[in-house]
Amino acid sequence: MLYAELRGASRARYVHTVMSLSAPMAFRLPSLVNFLREVRQELKGVQWPSREATVRFTVLVIVVSAVVGLVTGAFDFLLTLAVERLL
């Protein structure tokens, strides 16, 4: 959307964004502090998994990764043998 098409609050937000991108870091520090406060507030609302669920899913990821690695390794080994016999 072009700047000329923006109205009201959208125009003010656009100008603020453009100015904050071009402003020196000293002028953007309050924005950073505000951003970090908002991140902290959002993280309070996150429903974190229990320790048991975290351990269970971690083990599941490790097992699935190992199985995929073994299957991939087996295919690689078999294809290597097949190519060596053909050559």
C-alpha positions, 0 to 999 in steps of 0.5 A: 500500500502506498503512503498516499493511500494510508489514513489516520492511525495507519499513516501514523504507524507507517511514519513511526516505523519508517522513522524508527528504522532510520533513527539512531539506536539511542532513540530506538532504545525505548522501543526495544524496552517496550518490545521486551516487556511485550515479549515477557507478557506474551510468554506469561500466557504460553501454556508450557508442557509438563516436564514429563511431556517434554522428556517423552517428546525428546525421547521420541525425537531421538528414537525417530531420528535414530531410526531414520538415520539407520534406514537411510544408512542401510539404503545408502549401503545397499545402493553402494553395493549395487553400484559397485557390482554393476561397475 
